[in-house]
Amino acid sequence: MSMASKAITVGVGVPMIVFGALMAWLWAPMESYFQNQVELIGSIIGILGVVFFISGLFYSKEPAMH
């Protein structure tokens, strides 16, 4: 794993997953009026974090097709 992919995985993917999960599970139940919107946004942030995490694992500077 190169340095850039590790930075993408650890620096972007993991915090987004954690923040999205905390937002969906902790903040949304406390919010009465905007509960569905907060839950949706938290879930989207978490899903994008997973996408960044996985893309960081597969990232390489070499082109895929030779």
PDBQT receptor file of N, H, CA, C and O in Angstrom, charges set to zero:
ATOM      1  N   MET A   1       0.839  -1.168   0.000  1.00  0.00    +0.000 N 
ATOM      2  CA  MET A   1       0.000   0.000   0.000  1.00  0.00    +0.000 C 
ATOM      3  C   MET A   1       0.891   1.240   0.000  1.00  0.00    +0.000 C 
ATOM      4  O   MET A   1       1.787   1.377   0.833  1.00  0.00    +0.000 OA
ATOM      5  N   SER A   2       0.632   2.124  -0.932  1.00  0.00    +0.000 N 
ATOM      6  H   SER A   2      -0.096   2.012  -1.609  1.00  0.00    +0.000 HD
ATOM      7  CA  SER A   2       1.461   3.321  -1.014  1.00  0.00    +0.000 C 
ATOM      8  C   SER A   2       1.024   4.346   0.024  1.00  0.00    +0.000 C 
ATOM      9  O   SER A   2      -0.009   4.194   0.675  1.00  0.00    +0.000 OA
ATOM     10  N   MET A   3       1.826   5.384   0.164  1.00  0.00    +0.000 N 
ATOM     11  H   MET A   3       2.666   5.508  -0.365  1.00  0.00    +0.000 HD
ATOM     12  CA  MET A   3       1.531   6.402   1.166  1.00  0.00    +0.000 C 
ATOM     13  C   MET A   3       0.240   7.148   0.856  1.00  0.00    +0.000 C 
ATOM     14  O   MET A   3      -0.520   7.477   1.767  1.00  0.00    +0.000 OA
ATOM     15  N   ALA A   4      -0.017   7.421  -0.435  1.00  0.00    +0.000 N 
ATOM     16  H   ALA A   4       0.601   7.153  -1.175  1.00  0.00    +0.000 HD
ATOM     17  CA  ALA A   4      -1.228   8.157  -0.808  1.00  0.00    +0.000 C 
ATOM     18  C   ALA A   4      -2.473   7.360  -0.482  1.00  0.00    +0.000 C 
ATOM     19  O   ALA A   4      -3.446   7.915   0.026  1.00  0.00    +0.000 OA
ATOM     20  N   SER A   5      -2.461   6.067  -0.764  1.00  0.00    +0.000 N 
ATOM     21  H   SER A   5      -1.670   5.616  -1.178  1.00  0.00    +0.000 HD
ATOM     22  CA  SER A   5      -3.649   5.268  -0.499  1.00  0.00    +0.000 C 
ATOM     23  C   SER A   5      -3.894   5.133   1.004  1.00  0.00    +0.000 C 
ATOM     24  O   SER A   5      -5.042   5.082   1.448  1.00  0.00    +0.000 OA
ATOM     25  N   LYS A   6      -2.816   5.076   1.784  1.00  0.00    +0.000 N 
ATOM     26  H   LYS A   6      -1.884   5.118   1.424  1.00  0.00    +0.000 HD
ATOM     27  CA  LYS A   6      -2.980   4.998   3.237  1.00  0.00    +0.000 C 
ATOM     28  C   LYS A   6      -3.572   6.304   3.761  1.00  0.00    +0.000 C 
ATOM     29  O   LYS A   6      -4.398   6.293   4.673  1.00  0.00    +0.000 OA
ATOM     30  N   ALA A   7      -3.148   7.426   3.183  1.00  0.00    +0.000 N 
ATOM     31  H   ALA A   7      -2.477   7.434   2.442  1.00  0.00    +0.000 HD
ATOM     32  CA  ALA A   7      -3.690   8.718   3.603  1.00  0.00    +0.000 C 
ATOM     33  C   ALA A   7      -5.164   8.818   3.252  1.00  0.00    +0.000 C 
ATOM     34  O   ALA A   7      -5.946   9.348   4.041  1.00  0.00    +0.000 OA
ATOM     35  N   ILE A   8      -5.561   8.325   2.093  1.00  0.00    +0.000 N 
ATOM     36  H   ILE A   8      -4.925   7.894   1.452  1.00  0.00    +0.000 HD
ATOM     37  CA  ILE A   8      -6.970   8.343   1.701  1.00  0.00    +0.000 C 
ATOM     38  C   ILE A   8      -7.780   7.464   2.652  1.00  0.00    +0.000 C 
ATOM     39  O   ILE A   8      -8.835   7.869   3.140  1.00  0.00    +0.000 OA
ATOM     40  N   THR A   9      -7.278   6.263   2.907  1.00  0.00    +0.000 N 
ATOM     41  H   THR A   9      -6.421   5.933   2.511  1.00  0.00    +0.000 HD
ATOM     42  CA  THR A   9      -8.009   5.305   3.735  1.00  0.00    +0.000 C 
ATOM     43  C   THR A   9      -8.143   5.791   5.165  1.00  0.00    +0.000 C 
ATOM     44  O   THR A   9      -9.244   5.802   5.716  1.00  0.00    +0.000 OA
ATOM     45  N   VAL A  10      -7.031   6.195   5.777  1.00  0.00    +0.000 N 
ATOM     46  H   VAL A  10      -6.136   6.186   5.329  1.00  0.00    +0.000 HD
ATOM     47  CA  VAL A  10      -7.040   6.561   7.198  1.00  0.00    +0.000 C 
ATOM     48  C   VAL A  10      -7.519   7.999   7.400  1.00  0.00    +0.000 C 
ATOM     49  O   VAL A  10      -8.238   8.285   8.357  1.00  0.00    +0.000 OA
ATOM     50  N   GLY A  11      -7.129   8.884   6.518  1.00  0.00    +0.000 N 
ATOM     51  H   GLY A  11      -6.545   8.652   5.741  1.00  0.00    +0.000 HD
ATOM     52  CA  GLY A  11      -7.416  10.300   6.705  1.00  0.00    +0.000 C 
ATOM     53  C   GLY A  11      -8.808  10.725   6.291  1.00  0.00    +0.000 C 
ATOM     54  O   GLY A  11      -9.341  11.688   6.842  1.00  0.00    +0.000 OA
ATOM     55  N   VAL A  12      -9.413  10.036   5.335  1.00  0.00    +0.000 N 
ATOM     56  H   VAL A  12      -8.980   9.253   4.888  1.00  0.00    +0.000 HD
ATOM     57  CA  VAL A  12     -10.726  10.437   4.834  1.00  0.00    +0.000 C 
ATOM     58  C   VAL A  12     -11.781   9.374   5.130  1.00  0.00    +0.000 C 
ATOM     59  O   VAL A  12     -12.845   9.690   5.663  1.00  0.00    +0.000 OA
ATOM     60  N   GLY A  13     -11.501   8.138   4.793  1.00  0.00    +0.000 N 
ATOM     61  H   GLY A  13     -10.637   7.881   4.359  1.00  0.00    +0.000 HD
ATOM     62  CA  GLY A  13     -12.492   7.075   4.912  1.00  0.00    +0.000 C 
ATOM     63  C   GLY A  13     -12.928   6.805   6.335  1.00  0.00    +0.000 C 
ATOM     64  O   GLY A  13     -14.123   6.805   6.628  1.00  0.00    +0.000 OA
ATOM     65  N   VAL A  14     -11.981   6.574   7.220  1.00  0.00    +0.000 N 
ATOM     66  H   VAL A  14     -11.010   6.574   6.982  1.00  0.00    +0.000 HD
ATOM     67  CA  VAL A  14     -12.306   6.211   8.605  1.00  0.00    +0.000 C 
ATOM     68  C   VAL A  14     -13.040   7.340   9.337  1.00  0.00    +0.000 C 
ATOM     69  O   VAL A  14     -14.061   7.074   9.971  1.00  0.00    +0.000 OA
ATOM     70  N   PRO A  15     -12.560   8.597   9.276  1.00  0.00    +0.000 N 
ATOM     71  CA  PRO A  15     -13.319   9.666   9.970  1.00  0.00    +0.000 C 
ATOM     72  C   PRO A  15     -14.737   9.840   9.426  1.00  0.00    +0.000 C 
ATOM     73  O   PRO A  15     -15.656  10.129  10.193  1.00  0.00    +0.000 OA
ATOM     74  N   MET A  16     -14.932   9.667   8.109  1.00  0.00    +0.000 N 
ATOM     75  H   MET A  16     -14.186   9.433   7.486  1.00  0.00    +0.000 HD
ATOM     76  CA  MET A  16     -16.270   9.800   7.546  1.00  0.00    +0.000 C 
ATOM     77  C   MET A  16     -17.181   8.682   8.044  1.00  0.00    +0.000 C 
ATOM     78  O   MET A  16     -18.350   8.918   8.346  1.00  0.00    +0.000 OA
ATOM     79  N   ILE A  17     -16.645   7.467   8.130  1.00  0.00    +0.000 N 
ATOM     80  H   ILE A  17     -15.694   7.276   7.885  1.00  0.00    +0.000 HD
ATOM     81  CA  ILE A  17     -17.440   6.338   8.634  1.00  0.00    +0.000 C 
ATOM     82  C   ILE A  17     -17.834   6.604  10.084  1.00  0.00    +0.000 C 
ATOM     83  O   ILE A  17     -18.994   6.428  10.455  1.00  0.00    +0.000 OA
ATOM     84  N   VAL A  18     -16.874   7.027  10.901  1.00  0.00    +0.000 N 
ATOM     85  H   VAL A  18     -15.931   7.170  10.599  1.00  0.00    +0.000 HD
ATOM     86  CA  VAL A  18     -17.135   7.267  12.326  1.00  0.00    +0.000 C 
ATOM     87  C   VAL A  18     -18.120   8.417  12.501  1.00  0.00    +0.000 C 
ATOM     88  O   VAL A  18     -19.073   8.308  13.272  1.00  0.00    +0.000 OA
ATOM     89  N   PHE A  19     -17.895   9.512  11.791  1.00  0.00    +0.000 N 
ATOM     90  H   PHE A  19     -17.120   9.601  11.164  1.00  0.00    +0.000 HD
ATOM     91  CA  PHE A  19     -18.772  10.679  11.921  1.00  0.00    +0.000 C 
ATOM     92  C   PHE A  19     -20.184  10.358  11.448  1.00  0.00    +0.000 C 
ATOM     93  O   PHE A  19     -21.158  10.739  12.097  1.00  0.00    +0.000 OA
ATOM     94  N   GLY A  20     -20.300   9.662  10.324  1.00  0.00    +0.000 N 
ATOM     95  H   GLY A  20     -19.508   9.352   9.797  1.00  0.00    +0.000 HD
ATOM     96  CA  GLY A  20     -21.619   9.293   9.812  1.00  0.00    +0.000 C 
ATOM     97  C   GLY A  20     -22.360   8.375  10.765  1.00  0.00    +0.000 C 
ATOM     98  O   GLY A  20     -23.563   8.536  10.973  1.00  0.00    +0.000 OA
ATOM     99  N   ALA A  21     -21.657   7.415  11.345  1.00  0.00    +0.000 N 
ATOM    100  H   ALA A  21     -20.680   7.284  11.176  1.00  0.00    +0.000 HD
ATOM    101  CA  ALA A  21     -22.286   6.491  12.290  1.00  0.00    +0.000 C 
ATOM    102  C   ALA A  21     -22.738   7.226  13.548  1.00  0.00    +0.000 C 
ATOM    103  O   ALA A  21     -23.850   7.005  14.026  1.00  0.00    +0.000 OA
ATOM    104  N   LEU A  22     -21.886   8.101  14.089  1.00  0.00    +0.000 N 
ATOM    105  H   LEU A  22     -20.982   8.281  13.701  1.00  0.00    +0.000 HD
ATOM    106  CA  LEU A  22     -22.264   8.870  15.272  1.00  0.00    +0.000 C 
ATOM    107  C   LEU A  22     -23.459   9.772  14.979  1.00  0.00    +0.000 C 
ATOM    108  O   LEU A  22     -24.355   9.919  15.811  1.00  0.00    +0.000 OA
ATOM    109  N   MET A  23     -23.465  10.371  13.798  1.00  0.00    +0.000 N 
ATOM    110  H   MET A  23     -22.737  10.251  13.122  1.00  0.00    +0.000 HD
ATOM    111  CA  MET A  23     -24.559  11.263  13.428  1.00  0.00    +0.000 C 
ATOM    112  C   MET A  23     -25.872  10.491  13.316  1.00  0.00    +0.000 C 
ATOM    113  O   MET A  23     -26.908  10.944  13.803  1.00  0.00    +0.000 OA
ATOM    114  N   ALA A  24     -25.824   9.322  12.670  1.00  0.00    +0.000 N 
ATOM    115  H   ALA A  24     -24.982   8.954  12.275  1.00  0.00    +0.000 HD
ATOM    116  CA  ALA A  24     -27.050   8.547  12.456  1.00  0.00    +0.000 C 
ATOM    117  C   ALA A  24     -27.546   7.887  13.740  1.00  0.00    +0.000 C 
ATOM    118  O   ALA A  24     -28.755   7.787  13.950  1.00  0.00    +0.000 OA
ATOM    119  N   TRP A  25     -26.633   7.436  14.603  1.00  0.00    +0.000 N 
ATOM    120  H   TRP A  25     -25.651   7.517  14.432  1.00  0.00    +0.000 HD
ATOM    121  CA  TRP A  25     -27.039   6.653  15.773  1.00  0.00    +0.000 C 
ATOM    122  C   TRP A  25     -27.221   7.481  17.033  1.00  0.00    +0.000 C 
ATOM    123  O   TRP A  25     -28.064   7.143  17.864  1.00  0.00    +0.000 OA
ATOM    124  N   LEU A  26     -26.452   8.563  17.205  1.00  0.00    +0.000 N 
ATOM    125  H   LEU A  26     -25.767   8.837  16.530  1.00  0.00    +0.000 HD
ATOM    126  CA  LEU A  26     -26.521   9.328  18.445  1.00  0.00    +0.000 C 
ATOM    127  C   LEU A  26     -27.302  10.636  18.296  1.00  0.00    +0.000 C 
ATOM    128  O   LEU A  26     -28.137  10.961  19.140  1.00  0.00    +0.000 OA
ATOM    129  N   TRP A  27     -27.032  11.386  17.223  1.00  0.00    +0.000 N 
ATOM    130  H   TRP A  27     -26.354  11.122  16.537  1.00  0.00    +0.000 HD
ATOM    131  CA  TRP A  27     -27.652  12.699  17.085  1.00  0.00    +0.000 C 
ATOM    132  C   TRP A  27     -29.091  12.588  16.590  1.00  0.00    +0.000 C 
ATOM    133  O   TRP A  27     -29.962  13.310  17.076  1.00  0.00    +0.000 OA
ATOM    134  N   ALA A  28     -29.358  11.700  15.635  1.00  0.00    +0.000 N 
ATOM    135  H   ALA A  28     -28.651  11.114  15.241  1.00  0.00    +0.000 HD
ATOM    136  CA  ALA A  28     -30.692  11.589  15.042  1.00  0.00    +0.000 C 
ATOM    137  C   ALA A  28     -31.782  11.252  16.072  1.00  0.00    +0.000 C 
ATOM    138  O   ALA A  28     -32.854  11.854  16.009  1.00  0.00    +0.000 OA
ATOM    139  N   PRO A  29     -31.568  10.323  17.016  1.00  0.00    +0.000 N 
ATOM    140  CA  PRO A  29     -32.635  10.060  17.999  1.00  0.00    +0.000 C 
ATOM    141  C   PRO A  29     -32.942  11.245  18.921  1.00  0.00    +0.000 C 
ATOM    142  O   PRO A  29     -34.061  11.366  19.420  1.00  0.00    +0.000 OA
ATOM    143  N   MET A  30     -31.958  12.114  19.147  1.00  0.00    +0.000 N 
ATOM    144  H   MET A  30     -31.049  12.015  18.741  1.00  0.00    +0.000 HD
ATOM    145  CA  MET A  30     -32.185  13.279  20.008  1.00  0.00    +0.000 C 
ATOM    146  C   MET A  30     -32.947  14.374  19.264  1.00  0.00    +0.000 C 
ATOM    147  O   MET A  30     -33.596  15.215  19.885  1.00  0.00    +0.000 OA
ATOM    148  N   GLU A  31     -32.868  14.363  17.959  1.00  0.00    +0.000 N 
ATOM    149  H   GLU A  31     -32.340  13.680  17.454  1.00  0.00    +0.000 HD
ATOM    150  CA  GLU A  31     -33.506  15.388  17.127  1.00  0.00    +0.000 C 
ATOM    151  C   GLU A  31     -34.935  14.940  16.836  1.00  0.00    +0.000 C 
ATOM    152  O   GLU A  31     -35.142  13.861  16.282  1.00  0.00    +0.000 OA
ATOM    153  N   SER A  32     -35.914  15.751  17.202  1.00  0.00    +0.000 N 
ATOM    154  H   SER A  32     -35.746  16.628  17.652  1.00  0.00    +0.000 HD
ATOM    155  CA  SER A  32     -37.300  15.324  16.996  1.00  0.00    +0.000 C 
ATOM    156  C   SER A  32     -37.828  15.764  15.638  1.00  0.00    +0.000 C 
ATOM    157  O   SER A  32     -38.465  14.975  14.941  1.00  0.00    +0.000 OA
ATOM    158  N   TYR A  33     -37.577  17.001  15.254  1.00  0.00    +0.000 N 
ATOM    159  H   TYR A  33     -37.059  17.643  15.820  1.00  0.00    +0.000 HD
ATOM    160  CA  TYR A  33     -38.170  17.541  14.030  1.00  0.00    +0.000 C 
ATOM    161  C   TYR A  33     -37.447  17.074  12.768  1.00  0.00    +0.000 C 
ATOM    162  O   TYR A  33     -38.095  16.702  11.789  1.00  0.00    +0.000 OA
ATOM    163  N   PHE A  34     -36.110  17.088  12.779  1.00  0.00    +0.000 N 
ATOM    164  H   PHE A  34     -35.584  17.389  13.575  1.00  0.00    +0.000 HD
ATOM    165  CA  PHE A  34     -35.323  16.728  11.600  1.00  0.00    +0.000 C 
ATOM    166  C   PHE A  34     -34.705  15.338  11.712  1.00  0.00    +0.000 C 
ATOM    167  O   PHE A  34     -33.666  15.089  11.101  1.00  0.00    +0.000 OA
ATOM    168  N   GLN A  35     -35.304  14.432  12.468  1.00  0.00    +0.000 N 
ATOM    169  H   GLN A  35     -36.148  14.635  12.965  1.00  0.00    +0.000 HD
ATOM    170  CA  GLN A  35     -34.699  13.121  12.730  1.00  0.00    +0.000 C 
ATOM    171  C   GLN A  35     -34.410  12.352  11.439  1.00  0.00    +0.000 C 
ATOM    172  O   GLN A  35     -33.315  11.814  11.276  1.00  0.00    +0.000 OA
ATOM    173  N   ASN A  36     -35.379  12.294  10.521  1.00  0.00    +0.000 N 
ATOM    174  H   ASN A  36     -36.269  12.731  10.654  1.00  0.00    +0.000 HD
ATOM    175  CA  ASN A  36     -35.175  11.538   9.281  1.00  0.00    +0.000 C 
ATOM    176  C   ASN A  36     -34.066  12.140   8.432  1.00  0.00    +0.000 C 
ATOM    177  O   ASN A  36     -33.265  11.409   7.849  1.00  0.00    +0.000 OA
ATOM    178  N   GLN A  37     -34.013  13.482   8.357  1.00  0.00    +0.000 N 
ATOM    179  H   GLN A  37     -34.664  14.076   8.830  1.00  0.00    +0.000 HD
ATOM    180  CA  GLN A  37     -32.977  14.133   7.554  1.00  0.00    +0.000 C 
ATOM    181  C   GLN A  37     -31.600  13.911   8.149  1.00  0.00    +0.000 C 
ATOM    182  O   GLN A  37     -30.651  13.636   7.416  1.00  0.00    +0.000 OA
ATOM    183  N   VAL A  38     -31.472  14.025   9.467  1.00  0.00    +0.000 N 
ATOM    184  H   VAL A  38     -32.243  14.249  10.063  1.00  0.00    +0.000 HD
ATOM    185  CA  VAL A  38     -30.173  13.823  10.132  1.00  0.00    +0.000 C 
ATOM    186  C   VAL A  38     -29.723  12.380   9.940  1.00  0.00    +0.000 C 
ATOM    187  O   VAL A  38     -28.548  12.125   9.674  1.00  0.00    +0.000 OA
ATOM    188  N   GLU A  39     -30.654  11.433  10.074  1.00  0.00    +0.000 N 
ATOM    189  H   GLU A  39     -31.608  11.640  10.291  1.00  0.00    +0.000 HD
ATOM    190  CA  GLU A  39     -30.334  10.021   9.887  1.00  0.00    +0.000 C 
ATOM    191  C   GLU A  39     -29.882   9.749   8.452  1.00  0.00    +0.000 C 
ATOM    192  O   GLU A  39     -28.919   9.017   8.229  1.00  0.00    +0.000 OA
ATOM    193  N   LEU A  40     -30.584  10.344   7.479  1.00  0.00    +0.000 N 
ATOM    194  H   LEU A  40     -31.367  10.939   7.660  1.00  0.00    +0.000 HD
ATOM    195  CA  LEU A  40     -30.233  10.160   6.070  1.00  0.00    +0.000 C 
ATOM    196  C   LEU A  40     -28.853  10.730   5.770  1.00  0.00    +0.000 C 
ATOM    197  O   LEU A  40     -28.038  10.068   5.127  1.00  0.00    +0.000 OA
ATOM    198  N   ILE A  41     -28.583  11.941   6.225  1.00  0.00    +0.000 N 
ATOM    199  H   ILE A  41     -29.245  12.479   6.747  1.00  0.00    +0.000 HD
ATOM    200  CA  ILE A  41     -27.283  12.574   5.966  1.00  0.00    +0.000 C 
ATOM    201  C   ILE A  41     -26.162  11.797   6.643  1.00  0.00    +0.000 C 
ATOM    202  O   ILE A  41     -25.096  11.611   6.056  1.00  0.00    +0.000 OA
ATOM    203  N   GLY A  42     -26.394  11.340   7.880  1.00  0.00    +0.000 N 
ATOM    204  H   GLY A  42     -27.260  11.492   8.357  1.00  0.00    +0.000 HD
ATOM    205  CA  GLY A  42     -25.393  10.528   8.569  1.00  0.00    +0.000 C 
ATOM    206  C   GLY A  42     -25.111   9.239   7.834  1.00  0.00    +0.000 C 
ATOM    207  O   GLY A  42     -23.960   8.814   7.732  1.00  0.00    +0.000 OA
ATOM    208  N   SER A  43     -26.162   8.610   7.318  1.00  0.00    +0.000 N 
ATOM    209  H   SER A  43     -27.097   8.955   7.400  1.00  0.00    +0.000 HD
ATOM    210  CA  SER A  43     -25.985   7.366   6.561  1.00  0.00    +0.000 C 
ATOM    211  C   SER A  43     -25.215   7.617   5.268  1.00  0.00    +0.000 C 
ATOM    212  O   SER A  43     -24.339   6.833   4.903  1.00  0.00    +0.000 OA
ATOM    213  N   ILE A  44     -25.540   8.707   4.578  1.00  0.00    +0.000 N 
ATOM    214  H   ILE A  44     -26.252   9.343   4.876  1.00  0.00    +0.000 HD
ATOM    215  CA  ILE A  44     -24.833   9.036   3.329  1.00  0.00    +0.000 C 
ATOM    216  C   ILE A  44     -23.363   9.302   3.604  1.00  0.00    +0.000 C 
ATOM    217  O   ILE A  44     -22.501   8.832   2.861  1.00  0.00    +0.000 OA
ATOM    218  N   ILE A  45     -23.061  10.053   4.669  1.00  0.00    +0.000 N 
ATOM    219  H   ILE A  45     -23.761  10.434   5.272  1.00  0.00    +0.000 HD
ATOM    220  CA  ILE A  45     -21.654  10.327   5.027  1.00  0.00    +0.000 C 
ATOM    221  C   ILE A  45     -20.931   9.012   5.322  1.00  0.00    +0.000 C 
ATOM    222  O   ILE A  45     -19.799   8.810   4.884  1.00  0.00    +0.000 OA
ATOM    223  N   GLY A  46     -21.589   8.121   6.065  1.00  0.00    +0.000 N 
ATOM    224  H   GLY A  46     -22.509   8.285   6.421  1.00  0.00    +0.000 HD
ATOM    225  CA  GLY A  46     -20.975   6.824   6.365  1.00  0.00    +0.000 C 
ATOM    226  C   GLY A  46     -20.725   5.996   5.121  1.00  0.00    +0.000 C 
ATOM    227  O   GLY A  46     -19.669   5.379   4.984  1.00  0.00    +0.000 OA
ATOM    228  N   ILE A  47     -21.697   5.977   4.205  1.00  0.00    +0.000 N 
ATOM    229  H   ILE A  47     -22.555   6.478   4.316  1.00  0.00    +0.000 HD
ATOM    230  CA  ILE A  47     -21.540   5.208   2.959  1.00  0.00    +0.000 C 
ATOM    231  C   ILE A  47     -20.415   5.791   2.117  1.00  0.00    +0.000 C 
ATOM    232  O   ILE A  47     -19.609   5.044   1.560  1.00  0.00    +0.000 OA
ATOM    233  N   LEU A  48     -20.350   7.112   2.017  1.00  0.00    +0.000 N 
ATOM    234  H   LEU A  48     -21.005   7.718   2.469  1.00  0.00    +0.000 HD
ATOM    235  CA  LEU A  48     -19.246   7.737   1.270  1.00  0.00    +0.000 C 
ATOM    236  C   LEU A  48     -17.907   7.427   1.933  1.00  0.00    +0.000 C 
ATOM    237  O   LEU A  48     -16.904   7.240   1.243  1.00  0.00    +0.000 OA
ATOM    238  N   GLY A  49     -17.882   7.371   3.257  1.00  0.00    +0.000 N 
ATOM    239  H   GLY A  49     -18.696   7.523   3.817  1.00  0.00    +0.000 HD
ATOM    240  CA  GLY A  49     -16.657   6.992   3.963  1.00  0.00    +0.000 C 
ATOM    241  C   GLY A  49     -16.207   5.595   3.601  1.00  0.00    +0.000 C 
ATOM    242  O   GLY A  49     -15.015   5.344   3.428  1.00  0.00    +0.000 OA
ATOM    243  N   VAL A  50     -17.171   4.671   3.486  1.00  0.00    +0.000 N 
ATOM    244  H   VAL A  50     -18.140   4.875   3.627  1.00  0.00    +0.000 HD
ATOM    245  CA  VAL A  50     -16.842   3.300   3.073  1.00  0.00    +0.000 C 
ATOM    246  C   VAL A  50     -16.296   3.300   1.656  1.00  0.00    +0.000 C 
ATOM    247  O   VAL A  50     -15.339   2.583   1.363  1.00  0.00    +0.000 OA
ATOM    248  N   VAL A  51     -16.894   4.103   0.764  1.00  0.00    +0.000 N 
ATOM    249  H   VAL A  51     -17.671   4.685   1.002  1.00  0.00    +0.000 HD
ATOM    250  CA  VAL A  51     -16.420   4.191  -0.625  1.00  0.00    +0.000 C 
ATOM    251  C   VAL A  51     -14.988   4.722  -0.659  1.00  0.00    +0.000 C 
ATOM    252  O   VAL A  51     -14.142   4.169  -1.360  1.00  0.00    +0.000 OA
ATOM    253  N   PHE A  52     -14.710   5.787   0.091  1.00  0.00    +0.000 N 
ATOM    254  H   PHE A  52     -15.398   6.237   0.661  1.00  0.00    +0.000 HD
ATOM    255  CA  PHE A  52     -13.344   6.323   0.155  1.00  0.00    +0.000 C 
ATOM    256  C   PHE A  52     -12.380   5.298   0.744  1.00  0.00    +0.000 C 
ATOM    257  O   PHE A  52     -11.252   5.160   0.271  1.00  0.00    +0.000 OA
ATOM    258  N   PHE A  53     -12.818   4.585   1.766  1.00  0.00    +0.000 N 
ATOM    259  H   PHE A  53     -13.735   4.697   2.150  1.00  0.00    +0.000 HD
ATOM    260  CA  PHE A  53     -11.982   3.574   2.408  1.00  0.00    +0.000 C 
ATOM    261  C   PHE A  53     -11.605   2.483   1.406  1.00  0.00    +0.000 C 
ATOM    262  O   PHE A  53     -10.435   2.112   1.299  1.00  0.00    +0.000 OA
ATOM    263  N   ILE A  54     -12.586   1.974   0.679  1.00  0.00    +0.000 N 
ATOM    264  H   ILE A  54     -13.535   2.275   0.766  1.00  0.00    +0.000 HD
ATOM    265  CA  ILE A  54     -12.331   0.903  -0.289  1.00  0.00    +0.000 C 
ATOM    266  C   ILE A  54     -11.495   1.418  -1.455  1.00  0.00    +0.000 C 
ATOM    267  O   ILE A  54     -10.582   0.729  -1.908  1.00  0.00    +0.000 OA
ATOM    268  N   SER A  55     -11.795   2.631  -1.951  1.00  0.00    +0.000 N 
ATOM    269  H   SER A  55     -12.537   3.191  -1.582  1.00  0.00    +0.000 HD
ATOM    270  CA  SER A  55     -11.000   3.167  -3.057  1.00  0.00    +0.000 C 
ATOM    271  C   SER A  55      -9.563   3.421  -2.612  1.00  0.00    +0.000 C 
ATOM    272  O   SER A  55      -8.639   3.290  -3.415  1.00  0.00    +0.000 OA
ATOM    273  N   GLY A  56      -9.360   3.782  -1.344  1.00  0.00    +0.000 N 
ATOM    274  H   GLY A  56     -10.110   3.889  -0.692  1.00  0.00    +0.000 HD
ATOM    275  CA  GLY A  56      -8.000   3.952  -0.819  1.00  0.00    +0.000 C 
ATOM    276  C   GLY A  56      -7.243   2.636  -0.782  1.00  0.00    +0.000 C 
ATOM    277  O   GLY A  56      -6.030   2.606  -0.989  1.00  0.00    +0.000 OA
ATOM    278  N   LEU A  57      -7.962   1.541  -0.518  1.00  0.00    +0.000 N 
ATOM    279  H   LEU A  57      -8.948   1.565  -0.350  1.00  0.00    +0.000 HD
ATOM    280  CA  LEU A  57      -7.305   0.231  -0.498  1.00  0.00    +0.000 C 
ATOM    281  C   LEU A  57      -6.855  -0.196  -1.889  1.00  0.00    +0.000 C 
ATOM    282  O   LEU A  57      -5.816  -0.839  -2.038  1.00  0.00    +0.000 OA
ATOM    283  N   PHE A  58      -7.639   0.163  -2.911  1.00  0.00    +0.000 N 
ATOM    284  H   PHE A  58      -8.482   0.685  -2.790  1.00  0.00    +0.000 HD
ATOM    285  CA  PHE A  58      -7.333  -0.278  -4.276  1.00  0.00    +0.000 C 
ATOM    286  C   PHE A  58      -6.588   0.755  -5.096  1.00  0.00    +0.000 C 
ATOM    287  O   PHE A  58      -6.297   0.511  -6.267  1.00  0.00    +0.000 OA
ATOM    288  N   TYR A  59      -6.271   1.910  -4.512  1.00  0.00    +0.000 N 
ATOM    289  H   TYR A  59      -6.508   2.108  -3.561  1.00  0.00    +0.000 HD
ATOM    290  CA  TYR A  59      -5.610   2.987  -5.241  1.00  0.00    +0.000 C 
ATOM    291  C   TYR A  59      -4.161   2.613  -5.560  1.00  0.00    +0.000 C 
ATOM    292  O   TYR A  59      -3.432   2.108  -4.706  1.00  0.00    +0.000 OA
ATOM    293  N   SER A  60      -3.765   2.871  -6.800  1.00  0.00    +0.000 N 
ATOM    294  H   SER A  60      -4.357   3.281  -7.494  1.00  0.00    +0.000 HD
ATOM    295  CA  SER A  60      -2.353   2.715  -7.180  1.00  0.00    +0.000 C 
ATOM    296  C   SER A  60      -2.019   3.744  -8.240  1.00  0.00    +0.000 C 
ATOM    297  O   SER A  60      -2.889   4.154  -9.008  1.00  0.00    +0.000 OA
ATOM    298  N   LYS A  61      -0.753   4.170  -8.287  1.00  0.00    +0.000 N 
ATOM    299  H   LYS A  61      -0.046   3.837  -7.663  1.00  0.00    +0.000 HD
ATOM    300  CA  LYS A  61      -0.366   5.191  -9.250  1.00  0.00    +0.000 C 
ATOM    301  C   LYS A  61      -0.213   4.632 -10.666  1.00  0.00    +0.000 C 
ATOM    302  O   LYS A  61      -0.284   5.375 -11.645  1.00  0.00    +0.000 OA
ATOM    303  N   GLU A  62      -0.004   3.331 -10.764  1.00  0.00    +0.000 N 
ATOM    304  H   GLU A  62       0.054   2.727  -9.969  1.00  0.00    +0.000 HD
ATOM    305  CA  GLU A  62       0.152   2.725 -12.078  1.00  0.00    +0.000 C 
ATOM    306  C   GLU A  62      -1.219   2.585 -12.742  1.00  0.00    +0.000 C 
ATOM    307  O   GLU A  62      -2.205   2.295 -12.064  1.00  0.00    +0.000 OA
ATOM    308  N   PRO A  63      -1.291   2.788 -14.051  1.00  0.00    +0.000 N 
ATOM    309  CA  PRO A  63      -2.576   2.582 -14.731  1.00  0.00    +0.000 C 
ATOM    310  C   PRO A  63      -2.990   1.116 -14.687  1.00  0.00    +0.000 C 
ATOM    311  O   PRO A  63      -2.142   0.224 -14.704  1.00  0.00    +0.000 OA
ATOM    312  N   ALA A  64      -4.268   0.878 -14.632  1.00  0.00    +0.000 N 
ATOM    313  H   ALA A  64      -4.957   1.603 -14.619  1.00  0.00    +0.000 HD
ATOM    314  CA  ALA A  64      -4.765  -0.493 -14.512  1.00  0.00    +0.000 C 
ATOM    315  C   ALA A  64      -4.581  -1.285 -15.809  1.00  0.00    +0.000 C 
ATOM    316  O   ALA A  64      -4.313  -2.486 -15.787  1.00  0.00    +0.000 OA
ATOM    317  N   MET A  65      -4.732  -0.580 -16.948  1.00  0.00    +0.000 N 
ATOM    318  H   MET A  65      -4.949   0.396 -16.966  1.00  0.00    +0.000 HD
ATOM    319  CA  MET A  65      -4.609  -1.268 -18.249  1.00  0.00    +0.000 C 
ATOM    320  C   MET A  65      -3.209  -1.019 -18.820  1.00  0.00    +0.000 C 
ATOM    321  O   MET A  65      -2.711   0.107 -18.806  1.00  0.00    +0.000 OA
ATOM    322  N   HIS A  66      -2.588  -2.083 -19.319  1.00  0.00    +0.000 N 
ATOM    323  H   HIS A  66      -2.993  -2.997 -19.331  1.00  0.00    +0.000 HD
ATOM    324  CA  HIS A  66      -1.230  -1.961 -19.852  1.00  0.00    +0.000 C 
ATOM    325  C   HIS A  66      -1.257  -1.970 -21.352  1.00  0.00    +0.000 C 
ATOM    326  O   HIS A  66      -0.208  -1.877 -21.989  1.00  0.00    +0.000 OA
TER     327      HIS A  66
